[in-house]
Amino acid sequence: ARLAASASYFRFAFDRTAILSALNDALAGRGGERLRVRLLLDEKGEPKITLAPQPPQAPDAVMRIVVSPSRVSSSDVFLFHKTTRRDLYDREWQHYHDTRGSDEVIYLNERDELAEGSRTSIFVERGGKLLTPPLSAGLLPGTLRAELLANGRAVEARLTLADLAGSDPLWLGNSVRGLTRAQLMACEAPPR
């Protein structure tokens, strides 16, 4: 559904039957192997699928996160769609991974609101609910995020840097890894 909506928005051809057929062909004979499946769609509607083994994550895994000094714009239309336009996210993820040993980079928008991680959605656990930034903060409508909102486990809330540094449990998640505990690494507040 997310791919269809983005294809429609950017006026890419979209043939659900052809895409599902390509996925079935790519996964044929793979059995119960745990895989990360990447589906790209070009303007003409041609799907390209790549598969990579996805080892299970340890149940006690904790993602170490840093806050980027770069700000995202809550009005940037590309943040609301899963695209290959990820230069900032990929470049900063690699930089902070190599220089600080972090597992994820978190972004704030121009209003000092939490938006998203370079590869994950953000969740702060409070009062038995997972709070996640609203789409208006400038973020991708992640599929795990959508599932948690639909089943009532998560609700949207305006979140700030103080929510990351507070005592409430912090979680990051995406459809590949599920929810993972997260811990903010010592860092300076991002410049305004």
N, C-alpha and C positions, 0 to 999 in steps of 0.2 A: 504494500500500500504506500509506503514512504517513497519507494522508487517510482511508482506510477505518478505520485503527486509531483515529485521533482521533475520527472520527464515532461509532464504536462506544463509545469511552470516555465521550464527552459525550452519548450517546444521541441523536445527530442521524440523521435518515433518510439513507440512502446507497444510491444506485442507480448502480452502475458504468456500466451501459449508457447511461443518460441523461447522465451526466457526459461520457463519451467522445463521445457524439453532439454535445453542446453544444460541446466542444472542437473537433471536426471542423468544425462549422458556423462557429465563430469564425475558424478558420484557413483556411477555403476561399478559394482565390484569392490567398493571400498568397505563394505561390511560395517562393523560397529566402531571403526577407527574414529578417534576424536580429531576433527579437522577444523581449521579456520578456513572458511570459504569466502573468497572475495569476488564480487560480481561487479564488473564495470559495464556501463552501457554507453555507447557512442551516440552521436547525433542521429545517425541513421537507424538506431535501434538495435545494433549488433551487440550481443552480449559477449563479454570476455570473462572467463572464469579461471581463477587460480586457486589451488588448494595447498595448504601447508599443515603439517602435523601440529596439533595443539596439545601439548602435555597437560595433564591435570594440574591444577594449582593446589598447593598445600592448604589444608583447611585453616591453618594458623598464619597464613601469609599476611603481611602488612606492606602496603605500598607507601614508600617514602615520597613525599610531595614537596615541591617548591612552588612559590607564587611568582609568576612572571612579572617583570617590570613593564612589559608591553600590555597595552589595553586593547580590548576588542570593542568594536562599535556595535551597540545593540541594534542598529539599523542596517548592518551589513547583511544583505540578503543571502550571501553565500554561507553564513553561519547556520541558517535554517535548513540547509540542504546538504546531504552527504555528497560531496564532490571531490575531485582530485586536487582542488585548489587548497592546499594545506601547507604552503611554504612556511609560514610563521610557526605553525604547530610542530611540523617535522623538524625544522631547524632548531627550535628551542628545546624540544624534547631531547634531541641528540646532544646539544650543548650541555644541558644540565645533567643528563645521564653521564656524559664523559667527565665533566668537571666537578660535579657534586655527588654523583652516585644516586641520583634520584630516579624514581620509577615513573613519575608523572609530573606534568607542569599544569598548574591551575591558572585560569585567566579571570580577571575582573573586567567589567565594562567601564565606560566613561562616567558612570554614576556610582562607582565604588561598590557595585554589586557583584557577587560571584556569578560567573556565567557557566563555564564548563572546564573540563580538563582537555588536554590535547588528544586524548583517546578515550575519555570516560565522561560519564555524567556524575555530578556531585550530589551526595546525600548526607545530611546531618540528622542523626537520630535524636529525637527529643519527645519525651512523653509517649513513648511507644510507637511513634510515627517517624517515617523518613521524610524530611523536608528537602525539597529539591528546587533549584531556581526556576522561575517561570520562563517560558519561551521568550517573553518580552525582554529578558536580560541579555539576549543575543546568544543563542545556543542551538545545537542540533537536537531535534526531537528524537533522542535515542530510543531504540526499540525496547531495551530493558526498562528504561525510564517510563515509557508509555505503558508497559505491562504492569509495573508497580503502581502507577497512578490509576490504571483501570481497575485493579483488584483492591484498591483502597489502602494498600500498604504505604504509599507515599502520597504527599500532598505538596502543591506548589507553595513556595514562600520566598519572600525577598531575603536573601542571605548576604552577609558581608564578610570581610576578612576576620572580624571578631568572632564570627561563628566557626571559622576554621581553628582559631586559637583557643576556643572555649573548652569546657570540660565534657561537652556532649560527644558521643562517639561519632567518628567521621568515616564515611564509606564512599568508595568510588565504584562505578560499575559500568559494564557494557555487555552486549549480548554474547560476546566471546568468553569473557571471564566470569560473568555474574557479579555479585557484590563482593568487594574485598575491603577489609579494614584499611584505613589510611592514617598516616601520621605526618603532621607538618614538620619539616626539617627546619632548624633554626635559620632564620633569614631576616633580612631587613624588610620593612614594609615597602611595597612598590612605590616608586615616585608618582606623583600626581601629574 
